[in-house]
């Protein structure tokens, strides 16, 4: 008999009816995870489900007195139901074996690693938590990079990157165009995307002319890249401008951004009406635009606008769009999505 744990929550396997508690989704999906923290694994399940990620198996492994992290990584690598592997790691017991297992895993599946215990206080806490040796941060980063793993800095980032890998096809290139409402958020997006290694090339003169023909003037707008449309003018205009940008040979991915509380001068009922119309228009793009499209829903500061954003997220996910809930989260996730696919074959 083999033992999982001690000091763990055990297994979550929706297809087999095994769960941490009765509140968890019974819907299975292609994401597998092992975690040295039960709480982190539970949070990742809930956070992932809310973002359209569903799980094949999640193993809360605790102290790993018998089976350890290498066993679980090897298992998830062989598991036909798992297409993406998530790992929460404080330290490892068999370093050489774990590195071999990581090389084998990344050769056929994306592997996302949240390695904690990188600071002195964190390493001390990890030693108390699961009695593992955390190791040098520089050594870990170098080994994971050599092994082809995707390193992430938190649960939210791990979910964002997994979301991008599942919902977006392998890219033709990394050149991106951002369009949406709000000059300030457009400039913020430009900075964050550039810092994450996501280029926003200038639109060709033909595309800019097409945008000028639609709007008549650039006054109060930005018709470069990012494109700030300033206000929502209906489905027909959004389709025309998006198709004008899609036709640019130097653009591989389109990103639509909508900031809820940037509608500062619009009262609640009208804000709900406008965001609902924007949602319908984005979904209409599915039939009209053939390059990949991602959406960013952001700047929801109140409980009410947060509710609107979550409802819109659910509708876009059902329509097949990748959705990010912050500009920074989208920039980091898309940068790592592009980095992963460069030089990779289509293994998803």
Beta strands, then each sheet from edge to edge (+ up, - down):
strand 1: 10-12
strand 2: 28-35
strand 3: 55-60
strand 4: 84-89
strand 5: 110-115
strand 6: 150-152
strand 7: 176-181
strand 8: 222-223
strand 9: 227-228
strand 10: 253-259
strand 11: 292-298
strand 12: 322-324
sheet 1: 1+ 3- 2- 4- 5- 6-
sheet 2: 8+ 9- 7- 10- 11- 12-
end
